[in-house]
Amino acid sequence: MILRLSSNDWQQLLDWAKSAGDAECCGLLRGMDGRVTEVSLTENVAPEPSRNFEINPAALIAVHKDVRAGGTPLLGYFHSHPNGLEEPSTTDVAQATADDRFWLIIAGRTITAWRPAVMEGHVTGFTPVTLVVEG
């Protein structure tokens, strides 16, 4: 599986992560057929944003409503790891939903792509995805 991302969106994600400092930034990826066409930053409403993330539910609901009205599909999610770890954490696995969407993790100047590994409806880990940055 390959996920494609524009160089402008790549840079935007890095900038958001840097601006968030010691807190995790997070947001949504929209697009289709393995191509991200829009990245949007959302509020991290986690009780401890320096340790984990939670996408603002209102932002997620708004995107789902827009998709139902014919908008661009929700392709996945992104968040940063201020600790520099490029892989999903045990917290990421515990909080992930088995929706088969992409996850991007921003760690320093690196962005990695993942998809949930699901067994019997539960996320058991993540599988790496090739991330291609274009243009």
Order of alpha helices (4+ residues) and beta strands (2+ residues): beta-alpha-beta-beta-alpha-beta-alpha-beta-beta-beta
